[in-house]
Amino acid sequence: MIPNILSIAGSDPSGGAGIQADIKAISANGGYAMSVLTALTAQNTRGVRAVSLCDTDLIAAQIAALRDDIRIDAIKIGMLGDAAIIECVAGGIDGLDCPVVLDPVMVAKGGDRLLEEAAVSALRTLLPRADLITPNLPEAADLLGCDEAETLEQMREQAHALLALGPRAVLMKGGHLKGDQSPDMLVTRHDELRFDAPRIATRNTHGTGCTLSSALATGLGMGLPLPEATRRAKAYLSGALAAADRLSVGSGHGPVHHFHAYHEDDQ
């Protein structure tokens, strides 16, 4: 059965991140994508120009409309914007029996902040609702109120510190570390697994976090065990990054090639 995957996130009109990237990644990985918008942005590959957060009543109505009619097999949560939206989403998904992947989107690729600093504490209250959180190193540091990890051991320590805040698992993304490898570390209360991949030389990395977390949610919605869903999602993202330069989208940080597997003749 094709799983129904719900993305709760903001919109990126350039198509590289946010809801648009989520829909592409979910579809490319075999899921049926649904979406609840939390914010509208004006952005392109060079940066964010404006952000308008959606009214919480409308967000709640979107979630309720889906719950009333459609089976939800997994949820991916991305950009939430402020504390009121965080509380709204937490209430909206309460009682749903499906995996929840939380990508704690705080800052866009170009450095523009997408979560109010005052809302970070509210985001921490959502962590116990998540089966998996997928922070990069700056996001992990924001959540913990500490310096950004610079080594694998510091990554590991921060993953365990985040685990203590309530999620069932933490995938620490090590793309900000220096070196030829891009290591990710999956930590649960019972296990630690490391996923390495060669660092791919491309500036087209817009939306990598959205893409990975959506692919992961799709795997979990299919019933895959967390380690296998993580392995598949990371392999999918590596392929999308490797093919990213086949696209010509903008003059800044362009998107990854979400449908690279379906465009092999373009190589």
N, C-alpha and C positions, 0 to 999 in steps of 0.2 A: 504494500500500500504506500502511495506517495504521501509523505508526511506534510502536514500543514504547519508552516513555520511563521511565526509572527515577529516582525521587527518593530520595535518601539524606538524611534530615533528622529533626528532632524533631517531636513531636506538639503541636498547639495545640488543646485541646478547644473553644475558642470558634470554631474554624473559619476564622479570618481569616488565619492565617500557617502556617508550617511545612508538614508533610505534607498537611494538609487543603487549604491554599491551593494547593499544588503540584498535587494531583490535580485540583482545579477548573480551574486555568489550563491544564494539559496537555490536559484533556478539551475545554475551550472552544476550544482552538487546533488540534484535530483529531488529537491523539495518544491512545494507549492508555496510561494511567497505571499504574505499578507503584511500590511503596514499600518501603523498608527503614528501619525505625525505629531511631534512635540514642538517643532520649531521650523520656521522658514528662514533661510539664509540667502544672502546675495554674495556669492563667492565664485571664484574661478581657480585656475591652477596657481595663481600668484597670491591669493589671500582672500580673507573674509572682509566684505565691505559693510555688511549690515546683518543684524539678527533680530528676528521678531518671534518671541516665544508664543506658542499657542495657548489659548485660554484653557484652564484646567477642566472646565465643564465640557468643553469639546473633546479634550483628550479622554476624559472618563466616558463620554458618550461613544467614542470610537471603539474603546475596549469593550464596553458593554454590548454594542451592536454585534461584534464578532463573537463574544461569549454566548450570546443568545442563539446563535445560528450555526457556528462552525466549530468543529473539533480542533483544538489547538494542541499540537504535538510537542512543540518546543517554542521558547521565547528567547529572542535576543534583544537586549536593552542597550541602547547607545546613548546619544546626546539627550540629556534631560534639562539642562539649562539653569534651573533654580530649585530652591527647596520645596516650593509649592508643587511643582511638577513631579519631583521625586516622591512626595507624599501621595500625590494623586495616582501615580503609576503603581506604587506599592499597594494602595487600596484596590486599584483596578484589577490587579492580577491575584489578589488574595484568594486562596481556595482552589486555584487551578493546580491540577496534579500533572505537571509536565516539567521537563528540565528548563532551567532559566540560566542563560549565559549573560553576564553583565560585563560589558566593555566600558570601563569608566572614562568616557570621553570628557576631557577637560580642556585640552588645548589643540587647535588645529595644526596641521603640518607647518604652516607658515608662522606659527607663534601666537595666533589670535586665540584669546580665551573663550571657550564655549560653555564653561560652567562657572557661575559666579563663585568667587572664593569663599563667600559666606555660606555657600551651599555644600561645601565639602563635608562638613560634619553631618548634614542630612543624608548625603550619599553613603556615609559609613553605616547608617541605620538600615540601608537596603541590603548590605552585604549578607546578612544571615538568610535572606530570601533567595540568594543565588546558589545554584549548584556549582557554578564555575565563574570566576572573575578572570579577566584577561588584561591586566594592566601592563603598559610598557614601563620602563624604568622611571621616567618623570612622573607618570601617574601614580605609581607605587609610592614614590617619595612624597607626593602631595597627600595621599591618603594616610600615610604614616606620620607626616609632619617631620621628615628627616631628610638628610642629604641623599642625592641620587646614588644608587649602587654603581660601583666602578669595576667590580670583580664578580666572578661567578659565586664566590663564597658570600659576598654581600647580597647578591641576588637571592641566594638560598635563604639567608637570614631574614630578608625582608618578605620573602614568600611565606615563611612560617609566621612572621608577625602579622601578615594580612590574614592568614588562616585563622589566627586567634581571634579575629574580629567577626568570625561567624560563617563565611562561605564554606561549602563542602570541599572545594578545591580551588587552587590558584595556579594559573598559567602565567608565569613571569616571562615577558617577552624581552629578549636580550639584544634586540636590534641596535640599541644605542651604544652597546659595548664596542670597543675597538677590536680589530682583528679580521681575519679572513672568514671566520665563521659567524653565523647568526644563531646563537644558542637560545632555546627556550627551555624553561624548567617547570614541569608539572609537579605540584606538591599537593598531596592529600594527607589526611590524618594517619594513613597507613603506608604511604609509599612516596618515593621521589623518582621521577623519570626525567631524563634530559633528551631533548630533541635538537640535533644539530643540522644545519644546512649551510652550504657555501653562501657567503655574502655575494649578492648579485650587483654588479656595477651598473646602476641606472639611477637617474634622478626621478624616474616615474614611480614614486612610492606613495602617491596620494591615496588614502583610503585603505591602507594595508591592514590596519587594526579592525576596521569595520568588516573587511572581507574575511579575515581569519575567523573572527568571532561568529559571523553568520554561517560560514562553512562548518564550524564546530557545532553550532546549534542544529544545523541540518543533520549532521551525523548522529547527534544525540536523539533527535526526533525520530530517526530511523531505528533507534534501539541499539546503536553501536556502543560498546563499552567506551568509557572516557579516553583511555590511552589510544585506542584504535581511531576514535573520532578525531583526536588531536593529531595523530600521525597523518591521517588522510587530509585534514584541513591544512596542515603545514606543507604537505607535498603539493596540494592544490595552489596555495599561495606562492610557493617557489616557482611553479610553472607559470603562474600569472605574472610574476615579476620578471621571469626570464623572457617572456614574450612582450613585455610592456613597451619596448622600443619599436615594436611593429605598429603601434598606434601613433598618431600625430594629433595630440589634443593639448592645445595651449602651449605657453612658453615658460611655464614654471614647473612645479611638481605635478607631472601628469599622472593619470590613473594607471593601474595595473590592467592587464588584458584578461578580464573575467571569463571570457568565452574562448580562451586560447585553444582549448582542446577541440573546439568545433570549427576552428579556422586554420587547421594545419596546412592547407593549401596556400595560405598567404605567406608562408615562410620563404 
